[in-house]
Amino acid sequence: MEVYLRGSSPCATTAAILLMTKARQMGLHLFVRLVGDPSDIAVLHGPAVLFSPVLASCGIGRDLGSGATVVVPGPPEETLYVSLSENGLDSWFRIDRNGQGAHPATEAYVRLSRDPRIPARKLAKDLRRLMDVLGMSSDPAVLDILFGAPSPPLTRLSLALRTGRALSGGRGEPITRFLSGAGKTLPPLSPKLDPEAFFADLREGRLHWLLEGLGPALRDLGEEWFESAVKLAEEDQGRDLALLHGLAEILSHLAHLPTYSILPPLSAADDAVAMGIKAGLAAVGDENPSAQLRQMFQFLGGKYASEAQYAYEAELVPPPSDPVERWRWFCAQAEQGRKWADQLWPIILDPPQ
């Protein structure tokens, strides 16, 4: 039995792969032909990490990933593209792989670590010590997750802990162990930084309530740390406020938790991505997932045809130019291909007369 699908898009190629795979599993002989030019494929570059059962079942990112985790290597100078949404349909953000930071708060941390002033370097060193206590790697990539992941603040914290511990191989202390449960029930800080208003609140002590939710030992250290940070911020005219605001926002949510409570549990996609980031940070290469789809299609026995009188057609969506949007497009095409294959399967088995 032969089936013709028009186009060489990721949608058509994914549908063809899934149809042939399902036919093999059922012991059927199904030959799928794609009507189009095999060289007409979108160029897509990594590195990227996402959770996608569809792409993983098509052989994408399986060399470095496991299960449904897709890890695509890329040039060493490129940032790592990460999606926390199942099948990569949304929630994309970037992680720097070269120790510079992709988020403004991470960049501020790196500046403090390299600052010639001892008090500035001490602030960064104290943060690293806290990360060590929690069993986390002090790689700036972990802070890109903590501050930049498109998730609620406490979920970002859970992601950063999971990723940081996967990178370091440690366990560390539960962060909720250091909470007093006595924090004021004031509204959490806004995720959007207003430099002037936030700096004024810091100088005038209106944010001290953030530290009341911490246990006695950590509260003393936190007060000393923030006092030193405010002094440096005054000297630097608010240069590193993004870091202070990012930490304050997390604290404003932690302050509402009772002692020995738990952080939000991660979804299957979040957990898989958090565990796959270690491989993504080290994955160096130049692979095109679109080309990998084509190779899998041909490996399964699929062939290309220049024309066919009858061919099933899918909607053609051109790829965008922005790298992140192109990844989102590619994943959406693969998901559309899965749905299309499900629609075509009963028609192929029992075609209308």
Beta strands, then each sheet from edge to edge (+ up, - down):
strand 1: 2-6
strand 2: 31-35
strand 3: 48-51
strand 4: 69-72
strand 5: 80-83
strand 6: 92-95
strand 7: 303-305
strand 8: 312-313
sheet 1: 7+ 2+ 1+ 8+
sheet 2: 4+ 3- 5- 6+
end
